[in-house]
Amino acid sequence: MAQIGVARLFELVDTHVHLTDFRFAHDLPEVLSRARDAGVVQFVCVGYDIESSAEAIKLSSTFPDIVAAVGIHPNRSGDALPATLRELDALSQSHAVVAIGECGLDYYRNTEPPDVQSEAFIAQLRLAETRGLPVVVHSRDAMEQTLDLIEEFNPGRRGVLHCFDGTVANVSRAVSLGFWISAAGQVTYRRDRTLAEALASVPADRLVIETDCPYLSPAGHRGERNEPSRVRLVADALAAIRGCSVEELAAQTTANARRLFGKA
């Protein structure tokens, strides 16, 4: 299994990127260079179907600071047929793979029936447990149902609620189930206090950061293609919410990312 490397001063890990997206096809080396200049030392490239998962693994062979997560997004859960899940299992055994996902439930778009989403999510929770990997979980308008399935089918394993947009109570329950919480670009522009209060409540050792690029560009860049270099803007906003320096937040979230996605 790939492991995130040794920490240096003021390093950042972007724990959720989609660098296989077509919007990066023409300038990915430049995108990565800008991110490295901003302090990003590791990228967790997350798959959402078999093709993007395989491409994430390929990217890791070209760029040593990229590691991969392989999974089937809930909006594509109808594709999670037995043969596809076998392919996913095979991909999960690559040395580049540090997690299963993204997988979960999405009742906002609801492109697949809830029972189909649940079946695909459960299959990937079980795969994560079999392979000893954490899970990268997508949950939209389905937090309680998501946590219920994690509790039932992934007991004792670690994982992360990516692009978290829940409440203090959701944080408490997720942490009790062994999960990390990931802050993304919406922390820079959400006006109500619910998300800020939730992120302020996360134990320091359970917090990570991400861009979800090319999606969720932070404030000042809305409508643009997001890039991993902008994870620094997430870190700045999150440090302000938590009342600490960005240097302290960077050190903590980078250590957390290594622990979450490493061999420990």
N, C-alpha and C positions, 0 to 999 in steps of 0.2 A: 504494500500500500504506500502511496506517496505520502510524504510528511512535509509540512510547512517548515521552513528553515529557521535558522538562528536569528534572534531578534537584534536589531540595531536601533539607535536612537530615533525616535519619532517615525516609526514605520506604521503603515496602514495596510490592512488586509481587506480587500473588497470581496465579501463572502458570497456575492450573488451577482454574476454577470452572464449575459447571453452574447458572447463574442462570436458565436457562429451565425448570428443574425445577418441577413443580407446587407444591412446598413453598414456593416463593418468590412464588407468584402473588398473595398477599394483602398482602404488606408489603415488596416489593422496595426501594422508595425508602428505607424505614427501615433495611433491611439494609445498603444501600450507605452510608447516613449513618453508621452505627455503624463500618463498615469505614474510612471516611475519617477518622473521629475517632481510630481506632487507627493511622493513618499510611499506610493503603493508598491509593496514588495511581493504580494501574492494575489492571485485572482482565482476564485472558485467559479469555473465555467460550468453552468448548469444546463442540463438537457431537459427537454420537454416532450420528446418522442425518441424513437430509436435512432432516426437519422441525426438529430442534433446531439444526442448523447454520444454517438460514434464520432461525430465531428469534434466534440469537446475533447475526447481522448486523443484524436489526431493533433489538435492544437497543442496539447501538453507535450507531445513529442518534438514539436518545433520550438516552443517557448517554455523553458524550464520553470518559469515562475507561474505557469498555469497548471492547475489541477482540475479534475473533472468530477461532476456529479451526474449520474445517469438515472433517468426516470421518465415517467409519462404523466403529463399535466392533466389535471381533472377535466379540462375542456377537451381533451383528446382521449378520455378514459374508455370510450367505445372501441378504441383500437387495442385495448389491453387484453387481447385474446391469448389463449394458452401458448401459441407459437411465439407471439410477441414477447410475452413474459419470459419465455426461455431465452430469447435473444437478449433481453435485458439482463437476465442472470449471467449470461456469458460475458456481456460487457462489464458487469460489475466486478469481474475478477481481474480486470486490468490493473496493473500496478499504479496507474495514474488516477484511479477512482478513489475518492475519499468520502463519498456519500451516495445515498439513493435519493433521487428526487430531481426536479421538483414533482411532488405528488400531493394529493390532498383533496379538498372539496371546494367547489366554487358555485355558490347558489346565487351569485349576482348575475353572471352571464347565463348560467344554467343551460349550457349547450348540450349537456348530457343528462339523462335522468339521475336523480339522487342515488338510486340503488346501483346504477352502473358506476357512478363515481365512487361510491363506498366500496364496491367489490374491487375496483382497481387500486384504491388506496390501501385496503387491507392486504392485498397481494404484495404491494410494495413494502408495507410495514413488516410483513413476514420475511420478505427477501432481505431487508436491512438487518433483521435479527439473525437470520441464517448466516449472512456474510459478516456480521460483526461491524456494521457500518452505521453511522448516524443517518437520519432522514432529514431532508430539506422539505419543509411542509408549506404548501400554499393553502391559505384559508381565507375565503372571502364570503362574508355574510353567512358564515357557517361555523363560527368559532366553537360553540358548545358541542356541536356534532363532531367536529374535528378532534377536540380533546377527548370526547367519549371514545372514539375509535382508537386513538393513541393509547388511552388507558387500558382498553380491552385487548388490543392486538399487538402492542409494542411495549410491554411493561419492562421497566428497568433499562431501556436503551436510551441513548442520547440522541438529540436532534435539535432542529432550530425552526421556529416559526418565522419564516422569511417575510419581509415587508410587513412587519407587525402593525396592526391598526385596531387594537383592542383596548381593553379597560384594565384597571388595576386588578380587578378580580381575575381576569383572564391571565394576567401575568403570574399571579400567585398560583393558580392552578397549573399552568404550564411548567413553572419552575418546580413545583412539587412532583411533576411527572418526569423530571430530569431534562427539561428542555431549556434551550437558550432562546433569547429574544433578539431579533435583528431589526435595527432601525434603518429606514430608507429615506428617499427624497421628500416624502410628504411631511416629515418632521420640520422641514424648512418653510412650509407654507400653510399648514393647518392652523386655522384661527381659533377653533374651540380648544379647550384645555384638556379634553379627555385623553388624547394621545400623549400629550406632554406629561400629564400626571402619571399615566401608565409607565412611560419610559423612565420617569424619575424614580419609580418604585422598583425597577429591576435590580436585583442584587448585582453588585459590581462584577462578579465573576461569571455572570450569565448573559452579558451584553455583547453583541457584535454589530457591525455596520456593513452596509451594502449600497450599491447604486441601482440594482435591477436593470442596468443599462441593456438596451437602448431606451428603456422606458423610465418614467418617473423622474424626469429632469428636475433638479432643485429649483427653488425660487431664483429668479433672475435668468433662468434658462428654459422656462416652460415653453413647450412647443418645439424645442430643439431635440435632436438626437442626444440622449444622455451618454456620458462616457465615464469610465472608471476613475479618471482624475478627479471627478466631482464628488467622490466619496469624502474628500476633505471638507466639502461644504456640509455634508451630513454630520461629520465629526464636530465641526464648529458649532452647529445648531444644537447637537446633542450635549456637548460640553456646557453650553449656556443653560440648557434645561436642568442639567444635573448639578450645576454650580461647581464645576471643576475646570481645570485648564485643559486645553485641547491636547497638550503634551501628555497629561495624565490619562485622558480618555483614550488617546492613541495607544499608549503602552498597555492599558488594560484590555482594550478590545482586540488588539493584536495577539496578546497572550491567550485570550479566550478563544480566538479563532484557531490558534495552533492546538490548543487542548481539545477543542471540539472536533477538528478535522484530522488531527494527528493520530499517532499510534497509541498514545497514552489513554 
